[in-house]
């Protein structure tokens, strides 16, 4: 051990622990973020080799400049009518969020998650996809369903777990599922949708279909094993899939540095897997549309997957169970340098003479009333605190295509015991029966 004395002279090892720049009470200053001009990012050909476009993972695709003009190679040149429709869906999503947030505070449901400030990360992307493309969302992509004109009332019924809930009260509030909208069931377990999306895309390619898949997760979920397994399969098999990472700076109360944001961009994850990566201004609706359109065409023409990082900010709490004032500066929302996605798209439409403040205010009023009316219709079917809305017998349904014998026996036993207690299989008290206290106790009522 001749070099032992030399080793004693070394400084002791130290462990680096990421720490957010601003905590409660601090003044937020995002001056350390490099925000390039709107026309700075080149638009590579759709069939570019992944290794030839590494810089796209480190820059920032932007279309809207500071004056609300659409500029640069990524400008998708959408018609005013299409932009107004996109703006309406973004505003409708925000109105829906506001109503459901109040409903949770009123005790009508147990839980809700808003996407305020992140509407552009999914609604313009949905516009850039085909209706037949399969979507694998996380829990903050309610805008996808709304952009596909899914009934608001149906979504509220799911949130309330009432008698109109097609999922029969089996999912947490906001965990929607809509087969007819090609909207895969939301899972509270993060990043699970990534391998599901890649597998679906591989199956679509294997059977010679023309539909692609797309998925969303938050930046914190990129630290999950599912994320990396999905990228491996997507890379090896060139799956026709668009994978979105919504980098809203916070994973619940943990800032993005714990997932690696201080080391590199999240779009740069694509570089290591040899797939295309794009980093986009997530509050610029035109940039998100253009990036998704590019990635969708790349997937549909058999040039492989794309990973898109949406650089944005979570304006409010992680959920109704969260208080962000406990862990971040109160100034962050207003100091965020990329602004509000709805305000920016509105400013662009005003700049091109297709919109004005009066029409915008009128639209907001109509949308708020539409959501209110849908909520009233849903509430007529019950709210979460009213008790059970689904028949007991549904616990045996929708698991097996053909119910096995032991479940048939259990269901029959349940019906018989409840009938003896004067309760129907649906859970209603039979007025013709007057169960004794002993029978009631034995039935667990």
N, C-alpha and C positions, 0 to 999 in steps of 0.2 A: 504494500500500500504506500508506495513511494510518494504519490501525489496527494496523500491525505492532508498534509499541512497546507498545501495550496488551496484545497477545497474549503478549508476552514475560513479562508479570506473572502469567499463569495458572499454576496448579499443573500439573505434568506428569500426563498420563493414567496411570492404574494399572489393572491387570487383576485382577479378583477370582477367586480359585481356591477352590472349596469345600473345606472341611476338616472331617472328623468331630469331634464334640465330645469323644470319648474315644478314646484310643489305648492300646496295651498298657501296663499299669502304672497307668493312671488309674482312679479310682473312678467308676463309671457312675452318672449321676443323670438320670432322665428327667422331672424336674420341669418342664421347659419344654414338655412335651406337655400340651395341654388335653384332658382326658378328661371329657366331659360326663356327667351322670347317665344311667342306663339308660332313663329315660322321657322324655328331653328332645327327641328327634327326632320331628317330626310325620310322619304317613304320608299322602302326597298320594294323591288318586285315581289309579288306573292310567292313566286317559286324560288326565292333566294335561299342559298344554303345557310343553315343556321350559323355556321362559323363565320360567315361573311357579314353578319349583322349584329355582332356583339354589342356595338355601341348603343343599339336600340334598347338594351336592358339597363343602361346607365343614364340615359338622357331623360327627357320628359316630353311626350307627344302632347302638343297644345295646338288648338285651332283658334280659339277666341282670344283676341288681344285685349289690352286694357280699355279700349274704346268700344268693345262689343263687336268688332268686325271679325269675320271668318277669313283667316289668311293661311298661307303655307301649303305645302304639298299634301297634307292630310285633310284638307278641307273637303268634306264629302259632297258639298254643293246640293244640299237637300232643298226641296221646295218649301216655301213658307207654310203651305198647308200641312206638310208632314212635320215641320218643326212645331207648329201650333198644337198639333195632335200630341206630340211628344211632351210639350210643356203642360198640356192639360192632364196627361197621365201622371206626370211628376207632381203637379199640384193636388191631384186627387189622392195620391198616395200620402201626401203630407196631411191633407184634411182627414183621411182615414186614420192616420196615426194619432192625430190630436183627439179625435172622438174616442178611440179605443183607450188612449191613455187616461182620459177622464173616466171612462167606464170602469177601468181597473181601480182607480182611486175611489169610485163610488161602490166598490164591492161587487160589481157585476161579473167580474172574472178575477182570477188569481194572479195573472201574470201577463205582461205585454212587453214587446221590444219595438221601439221606434227606429226608423232609418233616417231620421232628420239629418240633412246635410250630405247624405249618401245616395239620394235618389238617382243621380246620374250614373252610378256604378252599375245599375242593372236595367233601368228602363230604356235608355238609348241602345244598350246592348241587345235587349229583346227586340227592338225595332230592326236591328241589323241581322237578326236571325230569321229563319223560316219558321212558320207556325208549327211545322211538323218536326222541327229539331227538338231533341229531348233536353230538358233542363233539370239539373241536379243542384238545387239551391241549398244555401245555409239558412239560418233563421232570420236574416235581415233582408231577404229578397222578396218581400211581399209585393214590391213594384212589378215583378215579372208577371204575376197573376193579374194584377191590375192592368198592365200594358196589354195583356192578352184578353182583356175585357171579361174576365171572370167576374161573376156577380158578387158585389160587395156583401150583400146579405148572406150569401153562403159562407163567406169568410168569417163573418161575425158569428154565425151560428156555431162554427167550429171553435171560435174563441170562447163562446159561452157554454160549450158542451151541452147544448139544449136538444130538444126533440127534433130540430131541423139539422142537426149535425150529421153529415153523411158518414163521418168517421165513428159515430156512435159513442162519443166520449172517451175514446181509447187513446187519444193523443193529448199532450200538453197543449194549452192555448198557443196559437200561432204556428203550430206544427202542421201546416196545411198539406193536402195531397189532392191532386186533380188530374186524373188520368186523361180526361178529355182535353186538357190544356197542355198535355205532355210535360207535366210538372210533377217530378218524383217526390215521394214523401219526405218531408223535412225530418231530420234527426237531430236530437239535442247532443248526440255524441259527435264531436267536431272532426272534420276531415274524412269521415266515412264516405261522404258523397263523392270524393275524388276517385277512389278505385272503382266505385259503382259507375261513374260516368265513363271512365276509360274502358271498363268492361263492356258497357252498353255500346260504346263507339266501335270497339273491336268486333262485337257481334253484328253491328250494322254493316261494317265493311265485309265481314265473312259471308254474309248472305247477299252481298251485292246491292244493298240499299243505297239511297242517296242522302239519307238524313245523318246529321252529325249530332254530337252531344256537347253540352257545355256545363260547367260547374263553378260554384263560388265557394270560397272559404275566406276567413280572416287571416291577417298576417300572423297571428299567434299560432294558428293551426298549421303553419308551414313547419313547425317544430315537431309535428306528429309523424309517427312512422307511416301512417296511411298516405300522407302527402308524398313521401319519397317513394313508396311502393308504386303509387299511381304514376309518378313521373318515369319510373324505370320501365313499366309496361308501355306507357305512351311513347317513350323514345324507341324502345326495341321494335315495337310493332307498328310504329308510325300511325297511331290511332287517330281517327278524324275527330279530334276533341279540342275545345277551347277551354282552358283552365284559368279562372280568374282569382286573383288574390286581392281582397279589399284591404288595403293598408290604411286603416283609419287611426293609426297611432296608438291605439289602446286595445288590449285583450282583457276584458273586464277591468281590473284595477292594475294590471301589469302593462307597462309601456312596451312599445315595439322592440326596444333594445334587447329584451329577454328572448326574442325570437331571431335576433341577429341583425337588426336594422342598423346598428352602429358599424358593423363590419362591411356591409355592402347593401345593394338594393334587393328587394324580394324578386324582382324580375330576373336578377342575375342567377337565381336558382336554375333557370333554364340553361345557362351556359354549361354548367357541369353535366347536364344530361344530354347535351347536343341537340336541343330543340330550340325553336324560335322563341324569343322573349321580347316583350314590349312593355315599356313603362309609360303610363298615360296619366295625364291630369284628370283625376277622378271627379272633379267638380266642373269639368268642361264636357257638356253633353255631346257636342259635335266631335270632340276628340275620342270619346268612348265609342260613339257610333262608328267612327272611321276605323279605329283599331279592331273592333269586333268584326266589322265587315271584312277587313283584310284577313283576319285570322280565320273567319268562317270560310272564305273563299279558298284559303290555303288548305284547310281541312277537307273541303268538298272536292278539291282537285288532286287529292292524294299526295300532298306535299307535307303532311304531318301535323302534329299538334303545335299549339302556341300557348305560352304562359303569359298572361297579362297582369301586371301589377297596376291597380287603381290607387293612385296616391291621393288620399282624401283625409277627412277628419270626422270623428264621431262627435257630433255637436252636443249630444245629451248623454244621459246615463247609459250604461250597458243594457239595462232593463229597468223595469219598475222596481226591482229589488235593489237597485244600485244608487248610491249617492256619490257622484264624481267629485263633489266639493271636498271629499275626505282625502283625495289623493292627487288632485291636479289643480293647477291655477285657475281661478275664476275668469282670468283674462283670455284663456286659450281660444275659446270659441270665436271671440271678436278679433283676436290677433291672427287667426289663421290666414295665411297670405293668398290662398286660392279662392276665397270668397264662398258665396252660397250658390249651388248649382242652378236653382230655380231663378234666382235674381240674375245670374249671368246669361241664361238662355233668354229670359224676358228682355234684357238689355239688348241682346243681339237682334231680336225680332223688332224691337223699337227702332234700332239703328237702321234696319233695312226698310222701315216704313210699313211693316206688316202687322204691327201691334201697338197698343198704347196703354197707359196706366188705367184709363177708364174701363177698357175691355178686360184688363187683367183683374181689376177689383170686382167687376161683375161676374167673371168666371169663378173667382174664389168664393163668392157668395152662393152661386148656384151649386158648386161642388160641395160646400159645407152643408147645404140643405139636402142634397142627394144622399150624402152619408148619414145625416141625421135621420132621414126617412127610412133608409135601409136598416139602421140600428133599431128604430122603433119596431119595424116588422120582425126583426130577429128577436127582440126582447119579448114580443108577444108569444114566442115559442119557449120562453124561459131563459133564465140566466144561471150562472154557475152556482150561486148560493141558494137556489130554490130546492136543491135536493136532486135525486136521481131522475133523469129524463128518459133514459133508455130502458126497455124491458130487461129483466134479469136474464131472460132466455138468450139474449144476444151475446152473452159471454161464451156461448158454445159455437158461435157462428164465425164464418170468414177466416178460419184457420186451415181447415182441410177441405179439399174439393168435395170429398165424400166423408161425412162424419163417421169416425170409427166407432165400434160397438161400445167401448167403455164410456165414451162421451154421451152416446145415446142413452146409456143406462143412467148416467149421472143426471142428465137433463130430465129424464122421466122421473127420477127420484125427487129432484128439486120441485118439479111441477106437482107431484103427489103430496109432498110435505107442505108446500105452500097452499095447495088447495084445502088440505086438512086444517090449515090455520086461517082459512078464509081469505087468502090472497091469491090472485091470479098469477099466471106465469109472467105477465107483464108488470106485476108489482102493484096492481090496484087492489083495494079491498073489495071483496065480493059482498054486496049489500045483503045477499040472501043468506050469508053465513055469519054466525056470531061466535067467533072462536073464544074458547075459554082462556082465562089468564095462563093456565098451564100450557095450552097449545101455543099461545102466542110466545111464551118464553121459550118453548122448545123449538120454535121456528126461527129464533134469533131476531125477532122483530122489536 
